[in-house]
Amino acid sequence: MRENLREQLNTEITRKQFLQYMTGALLMVFGLNNLISLLTGSKSVQHTMLLPPTSDGPDGFGARKFGT
């Protein structure tokens, strides 16, 4: 098994093949991450609000002074 692994690691590949392997590995990692989060029911992305909601009046065009 070690010899087989050494043979595979010693084979030369082209830049195109390397990029194909790396793209496939990256897609596999993201796919596994999404599958695990789907199975566990947890969400890894938390949406945060930049500005807290205000309840001091109507919102819309002309509701407040410019720049405040």
mmCIF file of the N, C-alpha and C atoms, coordinates in Angstrom:
data_MODEL
# 
_entry.id   MODEL 
# 
loop_
_atom_site.group_PDB 
_atom_site.id 
_atom_site.type_symbol 
_atom_site.label_atom_id 
_atom_site.label_alt_id 
_atom_site.label_comp_id 
_atom_site.label_asym_id 
_atom_site.label_entity_id 
_atom_site.label_seq_id 
_atom_site.pdbx_PDB_ins_code 
_atom_site.Cartn_x 
_atom_site.Cartn_y 
_atom_site.Cartn_z 
_atom_site.occupancy 
_atom_site.B_iso_or_equiv 
_atom_site.pdbx_formal_charge 
_atom_site.auth_seq_id 
_atom_site.auth_comp_id 
_atom_site.auth_asym_id 
_atom_site.auth_atom_id 
_atom_site.pdbx_PDB_model_num 
ATOM 1   N N  . MET A 1 1  ? 0.823   -1.186 0.000   1.00 0.00 ? 1  MET A N  1 
ATOM 2   C CA . MET A 1 1  ? 0.000   0.000  0.000   1.00 0.00 ? 1  MET A CA 1 
ATOM 3   C C  . MET A 1 1  ? 0.873   1.259  0.000   1.00 0.00 ? 1  MET A C  1 
ATOM 4   N N  . ARG A 1 2  ? 1.944   1.241  0.775   1.00 0.00 ? 2  ARG A N  1 
ATOM 5   C CA . ARG A 1 2  ? 2.833   2.400  0.814   1.00 0.00 ? 2  ARG A CA 1 
ATOM 6   C C  . ARG A 1 2  ? 3.488   2.639  -0.537  1.00 0.00 ? 2  ARG A C  1 
ATOM 7   N N  . GLU A 1 3  ? 3.861   1.547  -1.197  1.00 0.00 ? 3  GLU A N  1 
ATOM 8   C CA . GLU A 1 3  ? 4.490   1.685  -2.514  1.00 0.00 ? 3  GLU A CA 1 
ATOM 9   C C  . GLU A 1 3  ? 3.504   2.276  -3.514  1.00 0.00 ? 3  GLU A C  1 
ATOM 10  N N  . ASN A 1 4  ? 2.273   1.849  -3.433  1.00 0.00 ? 4  ASN A N  1 
ATOM 11  C CA . ASN A 1 4  ? 1.248   2.378  -4.326  1.00 0.00 ? 4  ASN A CA 1 
ATOM 12  C C  . ASN A 1 4  ? 1.050   3.874  -4.084  1.00 0.00 ? 4  ASN A C  1 
ATOM 13  N N  . LEU A 1 5  ? 1.028   4.266  -2.827  1.00 0.00 ? 5  LEU A N  1 
ATOM 14  C CA . LEU A 1 5  ? 0.877   5.676  -2.486  1.00 0.00 ? 5  LEU A CA 1 
ATOM 15  C C  . LEU A 1 5  ? 2.087   6.477  -2.951  1.00 0.00 ? 5  LEU A C  1 
ATOM 16  N N  . ARG A 1 6  ? 3.268   5.927  -2.773  1.00 0.00 ? 6  ARG A N  1 
ATOM 17  C CA . ARG A 1 6  ? 4.479   6.617  -3.224  1.00 0.00 ? 6  ARG A CA 1 
ATOM 18  C C  . ARG A 1 6  ? 4.491   6.790  -4.739  1.00 0.00 ? 6  ARG A C  1 
ATOM 19  N N  . GLU A 1 7  ? 4.050   5.768  -5.455  1.00 0.00 ? 7  GLU A N  1 
ATOM 20  C CA . GLU A 1 7  ? 3.989   5.862  -6.917  1.00 0.00 ? 7  GLU A CA 1 
ATOM 21  C C  . GLU A 1 7  ? 3.021   6.959  -7.348  1.00 0.00 ? 7  GLU A C  1 
ATOM 22  N N  . GLN A 1 8  ? 1.887   7.031  -6.690  1.00 0.00 ? 8  GLN A N  1 
ATOM 23  C CA . GLN A 1 8  ? 0.899   8.047  -7.045  1.00 0.00 ? 8  GLN A CA 1 
ATOM 24  C C  . GLN A 1 8  ? 1.407   9.443  -6.711  1.00 0.00 ? 8  GLN A C  1 
ATOM 25  N N  . LEU A 1 9  ? 2.106   9.591  -5.604  1.00 0.00 ? 9  LEU A N  1 
ATOM 26  C CA . LEU A 1 9  ? 2.621   10.905 -5.221  1.00 0.00 ? 9  LEU A CA 1 
ATOM 27  C C  . LEU A 1 9  ? 3.796   11.341 -6.089  1.00 0.00 ? 9  LEU A C  1 
ATOM 28  N N  . ASN A 1 10 ? 4.520   10.383 -6.653  1.00 0.00 ? 10 ASN A N  1 
ATOM 29  C CA . ASN A 1 10 ? 5.671   10.709 -7.480  1.00 0.00 ? 10 ASN A CA 1 
ATOM 30  C C  . ASN A 1 10 ? 5.325   10.939 -8.946  1.00 0.00 ? 10 ASN A C  1 
ATOM 31  N N  . THR A 1 11 ? 4.105   10.650 -9.349  1.00 0.00 ? 11 THR A N  1 
ATOM 32  C CA . THR A 1 11 ? 3.741   10.879 -10.743 1.00 0.00 ? 11 THR A CA 1 
ATOM 33  C C  . THR A 1 11 ? 3.573   12.371 -10.984 1.00 0.00 ? 11 THR A C  1 
ATOM 34  N N  . GLU A 1 12 ? 4.051   12.816 -12.129 1.00 0.00 ? 12 GLU A N  1 
ATOM 35  C CA . GLU A 1 12 ? 3.937   14.230 -12.464 1.00 0.00 ? 12 GLU A CA 1 
ATOM 36  C C  . GLU A 1 12 ? 2.588   14.494 -13.124 1.00 0.00 ? 12 GLU A C  1 
ATOM 37  N N  . ILE A 1 13 ? 2.010   15.622 -12.770 1.00 0.00 ? 13 ILE A N  1 
ATOM 38  C CA . ILE A 1 13 ? 0.743   16.024 -13.366 1.00 0.00 ? 13 ILE A CA 1 
ATOM 39  C C  . ILE A 1 13 ? 0.908   17.420 -13.951 1.00 0.00 ? 13 ILE A C  1 
ATOM 40  N N  . THR A 1 14 ? 0.017   17.750 -14.863 1.00 0.00 ? 14 THR A N  1 
ATOM 41  C CA . THR A 1 14 ? 0.069   19.069 -15.472 1.00 0.00 ? 14 THR A CA 1 
ATOM 42  C C  . THR A 1 14 ? -0.640  20.072 -14.571 1.00 0.00 ? 14 THR A C  1 
ATOM 43  N N  . ARG A 1 15 ? -0.463  21.322 -14.890 1.00 0.00 ? 15 ARG A N  1 
ATOM 44  C CA . ARG A 1 15 ? -1.121  22.373 -14.119 1.00 0.00 ? 15 ARG A CA 1 
ATOM 45  C C  . ARG A 1 15 ? -2.643  22.246 -14.223 1.00 0.00 ? 15 ARG A C  1 
ATOM 46  N N  . LYS A 1 16 ? -3.121  21.884 -15.401 1.00 0.00 ? 16 LYS A N  1 
ATOM 47  C CA . LYS A 1 16 ? -4.555  21.724 -15.610 1.00 0.00 ? 16 LYS A CA 1 
ATOM 48  C C  . LYS A 1 16 ? -5.104  20.598 -14.732 1.00 0.00 ? 16 LYS A C  1 
ATOM 49  N N  . GLN A 1 17 ? -4.393  19.478 -14.674 1.00 0.00 ? 17 GLN A N  1 
ATOM 50  C CA . GLN A 1 17 ? -4.831  18.371 -13.833 1.00 0.00 ? 17 GLN A CA 1 
ATOM 51  C C  . GLN A 1 17 ? -4.807  18.769 -12.359 1.00 0.00 ? 17 GLN A C  1 
ATOM 52  N N  . PHE A 1 18 ? -3.777  19.488 -11.941 1.00 0.00 ? 18 PHE A N  1 
ATOM 53  C CA . PHE A 1 18 ? -3.681  19.940 -10.555 1.00 0.00 ? 18 PHE A CA 1 
ATOM 54  C C  . PHE A 1 18 ? -4.862  20.828 -10.192 1.00 0.00 ? 18 PHE A C  1 
ATOM 55  N N  . LEU A 1 19 ? -5.187  21.774 -11.071 1.00 0.00 ? 19 LEU A N  1 
ATOM 56  C CA . LEU A 1 19 ? -6.315  22.662 -10.793 1.00 0.00 ? 19 LEU A CA 1 
ATOM 57  C C  . LEU A 1 19 ? -7.631  21.895 -10.773 1.00 0.00 ? 19 LEU A C  1 
ATOM 58  N N  . GLN A 1 20 ? -7.758  20.889 -11.625 1.00 0.00 ? 20 GLN A N  1 
ATOM 59  C CA . GLN A 1 20 ? -8.973  20.071 -11.616 1.00 0.00 ? 20 GLN A CA 1 
ATOM 60  C C  . GLN A 1 20 ? -9.090  19.308 -10.299 1.00 0.00 ? 20 GLN A C  1 
ATOM 61  N N  . TYR A 1 21 ? -7.989  18.725 -9.829  1.00 0.00 ? 21 TYR A N  1 
ATOM 62  C CA . TYR A 1 21 ? -8.023  17.994 -8.564  1.00 0.00 ? 21 TYR A CA 1 
ATOM 63  C C  . TYR A 1 21 ? -8.332  18.923 -7.395  1.00 0.00 ? 21 TYR A C  1 
ATOM 64  N N  . MET A 1 22 ? -7.726  20.094 -7.380  1.00 0.00 ? 22 MET A N  1 
ATOM 65  C CA . MET A 1 22 ? -7.949  21.030 -6.277  1.00 0.00 ? 22 MET A CA 1 
ATOM 66  C C  . MET A 1 22 ? -9.380  21.566 -6.292  1.00 0.00 ? 22 MET A C  1 
ATOM 67  N N  . THR A 1 23 ? -9.915  21.824 -7.470  1.00 0.00 ? 23 THR A N  1 
ATOM 68  C CA . THR A 1 23 ? -11.302 22.287 -7.566  1.00 0.00 ? 23 THR A CA 1 
ATOM 69  C C  . THR A 1 23 ? -12.253 21.207 -7.072  1.00 0.00 ? 23 THR A C  1 
ATOM 70  N N  . GLY A 1 24 ? -11.991 19.972 -7.470  1.00 0.00 ? 24 GLY A N  1 
ATOM 71  C CA . GLY A 1 24 ? -12.824 18.866 -7.002  1.00 0.00 ? 24 GLY A CA 1 
ATOM 72  C C  . GLY A 1 24 ? -12.746 18.687 -5.502  1.00 0.00 ? 24 GLY A C  1 
ATOM 73  N N  . ALA A 1 25 ? -11.547 18.799 -4.940  1.00 0.00 ? 25 ALA A N  1 
ATOM 74  C CA . ALA A 1 25 ? -11.388 18.663 -3.494  1.00 0.00 ? 25 ALA A CA 1 
ATOM 75  C C  . ALA A 1 25 ? -12.101 19.794 -2.758  1.00 0.00 ? 25 ALA A C  1 
ATOM 76  N N  . LEU A 1 26 ? -12.003 21.004 -3.284  1.00 0.00 ? 26 LEU A N  1 
ATOM 77  C CA . LEU A 1 26 ? -12.663 22.147 -2.651  1.00 0.00 ? 26 LEU A CA 1 
ATOM 78  C C  . LEU A 1 26 ? -14.178 21.998 -2.690  1.00 0.00 ? 26 LEU A C  1 
ATOM 79  N N  . LEU A 1 27 ? -14.704 21.558 -3.826  1.00 0.00 ? 27 LEU A N  1 
ATOM 80  C CA . LEU A 1 27 ? -16.146 21.340 -3.927  1.00 0.00 ? 27 LEU A CA 1 
ATOM 81  C C  . LEU A 1 27 ? -16.596 20.221 -2.995  1.00 0.00 ? 27 LEU A C  1 
ATOM 82  N N  . MET A 1 28 ? -15.764 19.205 -2.847  1.00 0.00 ? 28 MET A N  1 
ATOM 83  C CA . MET A 1 28 ? -16.112 18.109 -1.962  1.00 0.00 ? 28 MET A CA 1 
ATOM 84  C C  . MET A 1 28 ? -16.142 18.573 -0.508  1.00 0.00 ? 28 MET A C  1 
ATOM 85  N N  . VAL A 1 29 ? -15.205 19.418 -0.107  1.00 0.00 ? 29 VAL A N  1 
ATOM 86  C CA . VAL A 1 29 ? -15.176 19.920 1.273   1.00 0.00 ? 29 VAL A CA 1 
ATOM 87  C C  . VAL A 1 29 ? -16.416 20.764 1.552   1.00 0.00 ? 29 VAL A C  1 
ATOM 88  N N  . PHE A 1 30 ? -16.747 21.673 0.627   1.00 0.00 ? 30 PHE A N  1 
ATOM 89  C CA . PHE A 1 30 ? -17.937 22.501 0.841   1.00 0.00 ? 30 PHE A CA 1 
ATOM 90  C C  . PHE A 1 30 ? -19.212 21.669 0.798   1.00 0.00 ? 30 PHE A C  1 
ATOM 91  N N  . GLY A 1 31 ? -19.237 20.662 -0.052  1.00 0.00 ? 31 GLY A N  1 
ATOM 92  C CA . GLY A 1 31 ? -20.404 19.785 -0.118  1.00 0.00 ? 31 GLY A CA 1 
ATOM 93  C C  . GLY A 1 31 ? -20.582 18.998 1.163   1.00 0.00 ? 31 GLY A C  1 
ATOM 94  N N  . LEU A 1 32 ? -19.480 18.491 1.714   1.00 0.00 ? 32 LEU A N  1 
ATOM 95  C CA . LEU A 1 32 ? -19.563 17.761 2.972   1.00 0.00 ? 32 LEU A CA 1 
ATOM 96  C C  . LEU A 1 32 ? -19.981 18.673 4.112   1.00 0.00 ? 32 LEU A C  1 
ATOM 97  N N  . ASN A 1 33 ? -19.495 19.899 4.105   1.00 0.00 ? 33 ASN A N  1 
ATOM 98  C CA . ASN A 1 33 ? -19.872 20.855 5.139   1.00 0.00 ? 33 ASN A CA 1 
ATOM 99  C C  . ASN A 1 33 ? -21.376 21.134 5.084   1.00 0.00 ? 33 ASN A C  1 
ATOM 100 N N  . ASN A 1 34 ? -21.891 21.318 3.883   1.00 0.00 ? 34 ASN A N  1 
ATOM 101 C CA . ASN A 1 34 ? -23.330 21.569 3.745   1.00 0.00 ? 34 ASN A CA 1 
ATOM 102 C C  . ASN A 1 34 ? -24.144 20.340 4.128   1.00 0.00 ? 34 ASN A C  1 
ATOM 103 N N  . LEU A 1 35 ? -23.657 19.157 3.780   1.00 0.00 ? 35 LEU A N  1 
ATOM 104 C CA . LEU A 1 35 ? -24.374 17.934 4.136   1.00 0.00 ? 35 LEU A CA 1 
ATOM 105 C C  . LEU A 1 35 ? -24.413 17.748 5.647   1.00 0.00 ? 35 LEU A C  1 
ATOM 106 N N  . ILE A 1 36 ? -23.306 17.995 6.317   1.00 0.00 ? 36 ILE A N  1 
ATOM 107 C CA . ILE A 1 36 ? -23.263 17.851 7.778   1.00 0.00 ? 36 ILE A CA 1 
ATOM 108 C C  . ILE A 1 36 ? -24.184 18.866 8.443   1.00 0.00 ? 36 ILE A C  1 
ATOM 109 N N  . SER A 1 37 ? -24.172 20.100 7.952   1.00 0.00 ? 37 SER A N  1 
ATOM 110 C CA . SER A 1 37 ? -25.053 21.099 8.561   1.00 0.00 ? 37 SER A CA 1 
ATOM 111 C C  . SER A 1 37 ? -26.522 20.783 8.285   1.00 0.00 ? 37 SER A C  1 
ATOM 112 N N  . LEU A 1 38 ? -26.815 20.165 7.143   1.00 0.00 ? 38 LEU A N  1 
ATOM 113 C CA . LEU A 1 38 ? -28.186 19.772 6.848   1.00 0.00 ? 38 LEU A CA 1 
ATOM 114 C C  . LEU A 1 38 ? -28.637 18.650 7.766   1.00 0.00 ? 38 LEU A C  1 
ATOM 115 N N  . LEU A 1 39 ? -27.758 17.678 7.993   1.00 0.00 ? 39 LEU A N  1 
ATOM 116 C CA . LEU A 1 39 ? -28.112 16.544 8.839   1.00 0.00 ? 39 LEU A CA 1 
ATOM 117 C C  . LEU A 1 39 ? -28.231 16.927 10.304  1.00 0.00 ? 39 LEU A C  1 
ATOM 118 N N  . THR A 1 40 ? -27.416 17.842 10.763  1.00 0.00 ? 40 THR A N  1 
ATOM 119 C CA . THR A 1 40 ? -27.476 18.244 12.168  1.00 0.00 ? 40 THR A CA 1 
ATOM 120 C C  . THR A 1 40 ? -28.533 19.306 12.421  1.00 0.00 ? 40 THR A C  1 
ATOM 121 N N  . GLY A 1 41 ? -28.986 19.970 11.369  1.00 0.00 ? 41 GLY A N  1 
ATOM 122 C CA . GLY A 1 41 ? -30.008 20.987 11.526  1.00 0.00 ? 41 GLY A CA 1 
ATOM 123 C C  . GLY A 1 41 ? -29.484 22.316 12.004  1.00 0.00 ? 41 GLY A C  1 
ATOM 124 N N  . SER A 1 42 ? -28.191 22.476 12.054  1.00 0.00 ? 42 SER A N  1 
ATOM 125 C CA . SER A 1 42 ? -27.620 23.740 12.515  1.00 0.00 ? 42 SER A CA 1 
ATOM 126 C C  . SER A 1 42 ? -27.252 24.599 11.325  1.00 0.00 ? 42 SER A C  1 
ATOM 127 N N  . LYS A 1 43 ? -27.291 25.881 11.539  1.00 0.00 ? 43 LYS A N  1 
ATOM 128 C CA . LYS A 1 43 ? -26.913 26.828 10.503  1.00 0.00 ? 43 LYS A CA 1 
ATOM 129 C C  . LYS A 1 43 ? -25.623 27.501 10.924  1.00 0.00 ? 43 LYS A C  1 
ATOM 130 N N  . SER A 1 44 ? -24.607 27.431 10.052  1.00 0.00 ? 44 SER A N  1 
ATOM 131 C CA . SER A 1 44 ? -23.319 27.999 10.421  1.00 0.00 ? 44 SER A CA 1 
ATOM 132 C C  . SER A 1 44 ? -23.237 29.482 10.111  1.00 0.00 ? 44 SER A C  1 
ATOM 133 N N  . VAL A 1 45 ? -24.139 29.993 9.295   1.00 0.00 ? 45 VAL A N  1 
ATOM 134 C CA . VAL A 1 45 ? -24.121 31.410 8.934   1.00 0.00 ? 45 VAL A CA 1 
ATOM 135 C C  . VAL A 1 45 ? -25.158 32.132 9.780   1.00 0.00 ? 45 VAL A C  1 
ATOM 136 N N  . GLN A 1 46 ? -24.716 33.130 10.516  1.00 0.00 ? 46 GLN A N  1 
ATOM 137 C CA . GLN A 1 46 ? -25.629 33.919 11.325  1.00 0.00 ? 46 GLN A CA 1 
ATOM 138 C C  . GLN A 1 46 ? -25.785 35.284 10.680  1.00 0.00 ? 46 GLN A C  1 
ATOM 139 N N  . HIS A 1 47 ? -27.004 35.663 10.443  1.00 0.00 ? 47 HIS A N  1 
ATOM 140 C CA . HIS A 1 47 ? -27.274 36.960 9.834   1.00 0.00 ? 47 HIS A CA 1 
ATOM 141 C C  . HIS A 1 47 ? -27.369 37.999 10.935  1.00 0.00 ? 47 HIS A C  1 
ATOM 142 N N  . THR A 1 48 ? -26.578 39.025 10.811  1.00 0.00 ? 48 THR A N  1 
ATOM 143 C CA . THR A 1 48 ? -26.605 40.087 11.803  1.00 0.00 ? 48 THR A CA 1 
ATOM 144 C C  . THR A 1 48 ? -27.137 41.351 11.150  1.00 0.00 ? 48 THR A C  1 
ATOM 145 N N  . MET A 1 49 ? -27.801 42.146 11.938  1.00 0.00 ? 49 MET A N  1 
ATOM 146 C CA . MET A 1 49 ? -28.346 43.394 11.430  1.00 0.00 ? 49 MET A CA 1 
ATOM 147 C C  . MET A 1 49 ? -27.317 44.487 11.640  1.00 0.00 ? 49 MET A C  1 
ATOM 148 N N  . LEU A 1 50 ? -27.103 45.294 10.638  1.00 0.00 ? 50 LEU A N  1 
ATOM 149 C CA . LEU A 1 50 ? -26.146 46.376 10.766  1.00 0.00 ? 50 LEU A CA 1 
ATOM 150 C C  . LEU A 1 50 ? -26.707 47.522 11.593  1.00 0.00 ? 50 LEU A C  1 
ATOM 151 N N  . LEU A 1 51 ? -27.959 47.831 11.385  1.00 0.00 ? 51 LEU A N  1 
ATOM 152 C CA . LEU A 1 51 ? -28.616 48.892 12.137  1.00 0.00 ? 51 LEU A CA 1 
ATOM 153 C C  . LEU A 1 51 ? -29.828 48.319 12.849  1.00 0.00 ? 51 LEU A C  1 
ATOM 154 N N  . PRO A 1 52 ? -30.008 48.651 14.105  1.00 0.00 ? 52 PRO A N  1 
ATOM 155 C CA . PRO A 1 52 ? -31.187 48.133 14.807  1.00 0.00 ? 52 PRO A CA 1 
ATOM 156 C C  . PRO A 1 52 ? -32.450 48.807 14.274  1.00 0.00 ? 52 PRO A C  1 
ATOM 157 N N  . PRO A 1 53 ? -33.571 48.099 14.277  1.00 0.00 ? 53 PRO A N  1 
ATOM 158 C CA . PRO A 1 53 ? -34.807 48.707 13.791  1.00 0.00 ? 53 PRO A CA 1 
ATOM 159 C C  . PRO A 1 53 ? -35.267 49.832 14.722  1.00 0.00 ? 53 PRO A C  1 
ATOM 160 N N  . THR A 1 54 ? -35.790 50.868 14.147  1.00 0.00 ? 54 THR A N  1 
ATOM 161 C CA . THR A 1 54 ? -36.295 51.983 14.938  1.00 0.00 ? 54 THR A CA 1 
ATOM 162 C C  . THR A 1 54 ? -37.817 51.993 14.854  1.00 0.00 ? 54 THR A C  1 
ATOM 163 N N  . SER A 1 55 ? -38.423 52.397 15.925  1.00 0.00 ? 55 SER A N  1 
ATOM 164 C CA . SER A 1 55 ? -39.886 52.430 15.958  1.00 0.00 ? 55 SER A CA 1 
ATOM 165 C C  . SER A 1 55 ? -40.375 53.832 16.319  1.00 0.00 ? 55 SER A C  1 
ATOM 166 N N  . ASP A 1 56 ? -39.661 54.859 15.878  1.00 0.00 ? 56 ASP A N  1 
ATOM 167 C CA . ASP A 1 56 ? -40.035 56.214 16.258  1.00 0.00 ? 56 ASP A CA 1 
ATOM 168 C C  . ASP A 1 56 ? -40.870 56.909 15.191  1.00 0.00 ? 56 ASP A C  1 
ATOM 169 N N  . GLY A 1 57 ? -41.374 56.218 14.241  1.00 0.00 ? 57 GLY A N  1 
ATOM 170 C CA . GLY A 1 57 ? -42.222 56.860 13.249  1.00 0.00 ? 57 GLY A CA 1 
ATOM 171 C C  . GLY A 1 57 ? -42.238 56.087 11.949  1.00 0.00 ? 57 GLY A C  1 
ATOM 172 N N  . PRO A 1 58 ? -42.931 56.626 10.965  1.00 0.00 ? 58 PRO A N  1 
ATOM 173 C CA . PRO A 1 58 ? -43.024 55.926 9.684   1.00 0.00 ? 58 PRO A CA 1 
ATOM 174 C C  . PRO A 1 58 ? -41.701 55.983 8.929   1.00 0.00 ? 58 PRO A C  1 
ATOM 175 N N  . ASP A 1 59 ? -41.435 54.939 8.215   1.00 0.00 ? 59 ASP A N  1 
ATOM 176 C CA . ASP A 1 59 ? -40.235 54.891 7.392   1.00 0.00 ? 59 ASP A CA 1 
ATOM 177 C C  . ASP A 1 59 ? -40.623 55.176 5.950   1.00 0.00 ? 59 ASP A C  1 
ATOM 178 N N  . GLY A 1 60 ? -39.644 55.552 5.163   1.00 0.00 ? 60 GLY A N  1 
ATOM 179 C CA . GLY A 1 60 ? -39.889 55.800 3.758   1.00 0.00 ? 60 GLY A CA 1 
ATOM 180 C C  . GLY A 1 60 ? -39.256 57.091 3.312   1.00 0.00 ? 60 GLY A C  1 
ATOM 181 N N  . PHE A 1 61 ? -39.534 57.455 2.100   1.00 0.00 ? 61 PHE A N  1 
ATOM 182 C CA . PHE A 1 61 ? -38.943 58.644 1.513   1.00 0.00 ? 61 PHE A CA 1 
ATOM 183 C C  . PHE A 1 61 ? -39.446 59.892 2.222   1.00 0.00 ? 61 PHE A C  1 
ATOM 184 N N  . GLY A 1 62 ? -38.533 60.715 2.731   1.00 0.00 ? 62 GLY A N  1 
ATOM 185 C CA . GLY A 1 62 ? -38.883 61.961 3.387   1.00 0.00 ? 62 GLY A CA 1 
ATOM 186 C C  . GLY A 1 62 ? -39.285 61.818 4.847   1.00 0.00 ? 62 GLY A C  1 
ATOM 187 N N  . ALA A 1 63 ? -39.111 60.639 5.422   1.00 0.00 ? 63 ALA A N  1 
ATOM 188 C CA . ALA A 1 63 ? -39.512 60.440 6.806   1.00 0.00 ? 63 ALA A CA 1 
ATOM 189 C C  . ALA A 1 63 ? -38.532 61.061 7.790   1.00 0.00 ? 63 ALA A C  1 
ATOM 190 N N  . ARG A 1 64 ? -37.265 61.200 7.396   1.00 0.00 ? 64 ARG A N  1 
ATOM 191 C CA . ARG A 1 64 ? -36.243 61.760 8.283   1.00 0.00 ? 64 ARG A CA 1 
ATOM 192 C C  . ARG A 1 64 ? -35.420 62.798 7.562   1.00 0.00 ? 64 ARG A C  1 
ATOM 193 N N  . LYS A 1 65 ? -34.675 63.552 8.370   1.00 0.00 ? 65 LYS A N  1 
ATOM 194 C CA . LYS A 1 65 ? -33.765 64.516 7.780   1.00 0.00 ? 65 LYS A CA 1 
ATOM 195 C C  . LYS A 1 65 ? -32.621 63.786 7.112   1.00 0.00 ? 65 LYS A C  1 
ATOM 196 N N  . PHE A 1 66 ? -32.064 64.355 6.084   1.00 0.00 ? 66 PHE A N  1 
ATOM 197 C CA . PHE A 1 66 ? -30.943 63.746 5.370   1.00 0.00 ? 66 PHE A CA 1 
ATOM 198 C C  . PHE A 1 66 ? -29.711 63.727 6.259   1.00 0.00 ? 66 PHE A C  1 
ATOM 199 N N  . GLY A 1 67 ? -29.018 62.587 6.317   1.00 0.00 ? 67 GLY A N  1 
ATOM 200 C CA . GLY A 1 67 ? -27.763 62.486 7.049   1.00 0.00 ? 67 GLY A CA 1 
ATOM 201 C C  . GLY A 1 67 ? -27.890 62.150 8.494   1.00 0.00 ? 67 GLY A C  1 
ATOM 202 N N  . THR A 1 68 ? -29.076 61.856 8.988   1.00 0.00 ? 68 THR A N  1 
ATOM 203 C CA . THR A 1 68 ? -29.199 61.489 10.398  1.00 0.00 ? 68 THR A CA 1 
ATOM 204 C C  . THR A 1 68 ? -29.685 60.085 10.551  1.00 0.00 ? 68 THR A C  1 
# 
